[in-house]
Amino acid sequence: MSARFKPAAALAAAVVLAASVSGPMIARAAEAGNARALYIGSDLFWNYDFTTKTGAGWNKVDWNVTLLFYNNAEVDKVKTSSPIRLPYKYAGGSMYAFMNDGGGNYFDSDRGPKTYTPSCFGDTRHFRIYADADDRMYSTGLGYWVFATTHKDYNELCADYYGDTNGTEADIANRFANKGYTVLRNYSYFYNYEPYHLDPHDKKHRWQCDGYATYIRM
């Protein structure tokens, strides 16, 4: 049985939890999260990104999907938008997201913009933006849309660790709101709630996510 989230009247597209899909098999494990497929209309995507395109398992999950850009969104359009292009002007390392917009299974990769270069003493906010081969997906309820994961990198060149998923989501939302964009905070539940805990297989990975995604109109 599918679970359905009913959004407010502002957007016509509901997020639907897929009962079973073809794609990377992610074993459920409380320590690593609740990676699973979601539908928006006929578009399928997973609610986490991954560290690899092959052999995906619960320990190959990277970060939670916490942002969705809609209306007339496209990957590079988000990256070069006025709220992002200067504060998030550096590039990180690549991760991968899985999706199917009706044209077949597809893995996208993205390095993602971040606020600073790695250092021993300091932190940098980092998000990765994903879509299919033409860098945007389409839904009759959302228009052209893309999705993103968020986190923060701490002391990357020394005693590094990683976390603050919702903090970076909020930082990006605030930057767009301050520029006059429509921002719908915590608009839709994406089934990727994580209580605060250290990943048992990677103590540098600090999970915490409220499970909700913010929508930003482009």
C-alpha positions, 0 to 999 in steps of 0.5 A: 500500500502506498502512503500519500501526503496531501500538500496545500492547494498551492501545488497540485503534486503529491508525494507518494511513497512507492510500494515497490520499484525497480532500482537500487535495493537499499536495505532498511536499517535504523542506523542508516536511515529510511532510503526509499523511492517516492513518486511525484506524478509519474516521476520517481526519485529516491529520498537520499543520494548515494556514494556509488552507482553500483552495489548500493546498500544501506551503508552507501547512502550519503545524505537526505533529500531536503530541498525541491526547486519547482516551476521553472527549475533546472540544475544550473539555473539553481546554481547560478541564481543570485541567492547561491552563485556567490555564497556557494561558489566552490565545488565539492565531491560527486555523489549520485541520485537515482530517478526515473521520469518515465524514460528509464532508470537514471543515475545523476551525479553532482559535485554540488556547490559549497560555501568554502574550500576544505580547511583544518579549522572551519566548516562549509555548507554543501548541497547537491542538485539532481535531475534527469539527463536534461537537468530538469524533470517535469510534473503537471503539478510542479512544472520543471523541478529538481531536488537536492540533498544538504549537509555541512562539512566540518574541519575537512582536512583534519578531524573531519565530520559531517552533518547539519542537514536541516541547518543547510536546508534552512540556510539555502531557504533563507537566502532565497526568501531574502531575495524575494523567492517563494519558499515553502518551508517543510512543505512535504514529508519525504519519509527520511526522518533521522534522529540524531545519531552517529552512523555506526559504520562511519562515526564522522557521519552525523545523522539528523533530519526532520524528514520534511523538504522545503520547496522553492519556486524558481 
